[in-house]
Amino acid sequence: MRFYRTMLAVALSLSAGLACAGEPATRAVQLLDHLQAGRVDDAESMFTPQMRAAVPAAKLRALWQSLGDLQQRGDARVSTQQGMQMVEVPLQFASAALIAQIAVDPQDNIAGLLLRPAPAAKAPAPAADARFLELEFSVPQQRGALPGTLALPKGKGPFPAVVLVHGSGPQDRDETVGGNRPFLDIARGLAAHGIAVLRYDKRTLARPQDFQQPFDIDDETTDDAVAALTALAADPRIDGRRVFVLGHSQGGMLAPRIASRWPQARGVVMWAAPARGLLDLLPEQNRYLLGLDGDITAPEQAFLDTLDAQIAAARSDVPAAADTLPLGVPQHFWKSIEAVDARADAKALRKPLLLVHGGRDFQITDTDWALWQAALNGRNDVAWKRYPALNHIGIAGTGPSSLKEYTQTGHVDDQLVDDIATWIEAQK
């Protein structure tokens, strides 16, 4: 989510911009006024035809009402992306703090709407009696260094160590979603067990300017992970013979690929790792979310049909513009992801593996878990941990998981952290 970005409407990546006044901000505020007053039909009248098909009024009304009372609205920030004006407005609901991300086309129509969790407040520092320190750690790379944090156990090293590899999309070092920081929880939990952990801001977040030319999955993830492993293993406080890769979601899918390109890796942890391609998962995730209320309407089916057509275009050898493809991601990037065969990579990797999976994960489901088991059947160097109550980010809950669950602050399950630590400690 971040990870695989399942969105309310047309997915658009937002470039940073400064606050400014103008017609796009006015149109965005009008849209929010309509929604706040319950005038969903008036809001829908502002949409482009594609938006009307993607976000039916009934679904928009149900979503907005599910958020509770809108208690506060912040100032609009405007930037330009792919010929559209992108407006961000902070919203404080009774249930969650969100950012409304609204795309306004040159004709002043609403061409995109995304409600995403607001950035969490800065995490508190570790307790004074914590068994570890947190230190700044820069990941050097030819394209530009990435800022990171090393959770270093107190006491005499050198220590075994882990590099955390993010899921898809721009991600900070904590893999923050809403008030949740799964990588922070993992890092501090493992460090308390005497295992050093390096987490860093992903290049798509820290240095988006590095992606002006066609880029692939290695530019986005693999190369930086290898650089992080190399830098961490060279640190005298770290036992360079016991450095592990821990990948989450897309990072879990790529973890065997990363370890094959950094042969010194002692082992690999694959958390919520897809066994199938991302273009296979996108329609499944969207169908799941749209069907949570028990019904998929005709407009929703039209949206799913459009997504299927976009996926076919992404896979085609016929060149296609990014704005006609899933999530607005360039075709070259999709091709590079499609070329990854995660199961084959894992089978070929002759290193210890730990696979970790949540039974309530709707993004990476039990179908993937079964595929991994079939692919790695018979390997005595593969360990398996499945947690029935956990969702995609390792937080326990009940009932069907949903995007709304990510807005509710929680922490990665202690048992998951303890199991990872125990497995790493056993890899001497």
Secondary structure as UniProt FT lines:
FT   HELIX           23..36
FT   TURN            37..38
FT   HELIX           40..44
FT   TURN            45..46
FT   HELIX           49..54
FT   HELIX           57..66
FT   STRAND          70..73
FT   STRAND          77..81
FT   TURN            82..83
FT   STRAND          84..93
FT   STRAND          97..104
FT   TURN            106..107
FT   STRAND          110..117
FT   TURN            128..129
FT   STRAND          132..139
FT   TURN            142..143
FT   STRAND          146..153
FT   STRAND          159..165
FT   TURN            173..174
FT   TURN            178..179
FT   HELIX           182..192
FT   TURN            193..194
FT   STRAND          196..200
FT   HELIX           203..206
FT   HELIX           208..211
FT   HELIX           218..222
FT   HELIX           223..234
FT   TURN            236..237
FT   STRAND          238..248
FT   HELIX           250..261
FT   TURN            263..264
FT   STRAND          267..271
FT   HELIX           278..290
FT   TURN            291..293
FT   HELIX           298..315
FT   HELIX           322..324
FT   HELIX           326..328
FT   HELIX           331..338
FT   HELIX           342..348
FT   STRAND          353..358
FT   TURN            359..360
FT   HELIX           366..375
FT   TURN            376..378
FT   TURN            380..381
FT   STRAND          382..387
FT   TURN            388..389
FT   TURN            392..393
FT   HELIX           403..407
FT   HELIX           414..426
//
